[in-house]
Amino acid sequence: MMVDEAPDGMVNRVRSEFLEMPGLKLTVWQAQRLWGVDQPTCEAVIERLTEARFLARTRDGAVVLRASTSV
């Protein structure tokens, strides 16, 4: 799945979850399980939010709310 194919509803849901839980840190596998989506969809959503500078990847490959993101 391409980044621009990431469902808007899923992107909005993920954005909301990270805003509600600012300390949330997830691996792709954990995110897939939490959101109930397949790997390509999960990767596309994460990539879309990373490109939008909302999420950031940690050194170990997990994703977190970007430090400069304001609520």
C-alpha positions in Angstrom: 0.0 0.0 0.0 1.3 3.4 -0.9 1.5 6.2 1.6 -1.2 8.3 -0.2 -3.5 5.2 0.0 -3.5 5.2 3.8 -7.2 5.5 4.8 -8.0 8.9 6.2 -10.1 7.4 8.9 -7.3 5.2 10.1 -4.8 8.2 10.0 -7.2 10.2 12.1 -7.7 7.4 14.6 -3.9 6.9 15.0 -3.4 10.7 15.4 -6.1 10.8 18.1 -4.5 7.9 20.0 -1.1 9.4 20.0 -2.5 12.7 21.2 -4.5 11.0 24.0 -1.4 9.0 25.1 1.6 11.3 24.4 4.0 8.7 25.9 2.8 6.0 23.5 5.6 4.1 21.8 4.8 1.3 19.4 6.6 -1.1 17.1 5.0 -1.8 13.7 3.9 -5.2 15.1 2.4 -3.7 18.2 0.6 -1.0 16.1 -0.8 -3.7 13.8 -2.3 -5.5 16.8 -3.6 -2.4 18.5 -5.3 -1.0 15.4 -6.3 -4.4 13.9 -4.8 -3.7 10.5 -2.4 -5.6 8.1 1.2 -4.7 7.8 1.0 -2.7 4.5 -1.8 -0.6 5.9 0.0 0.0 9.2 3.2 1.0 7.5 1.3 3.3 5.1 -0.4 5.1 8.0 2.8 5.4 10.0 4.7 6.7 7.0 2.0 9.2 6.2 2.1 10.5 9.8 5.9 10.5 9.8 6.1 12.4 6.6 3.6 14.9 8.1 6.1 15.3 11.0 3.5 14.1 13.5 5.2 10.9 14.4 8.9 10.1 14.6 10.8 6.8 14.5 13.1 5.9 17.4 16.5 4.3 16.9 14.9 0.9 17.6 12.3 1.4 14.8 9.3 2.2 17.0 7.1 5.2 16.5 6.4 8.0 19.0 4.7 11.4 19.0 7.1 13.9 17.6 8.4 16.1 20.3 7.5 19.4 18.6 3.9 18.3 18.0 1.5 20.5 19.8 -2.0 19.4 21.0 
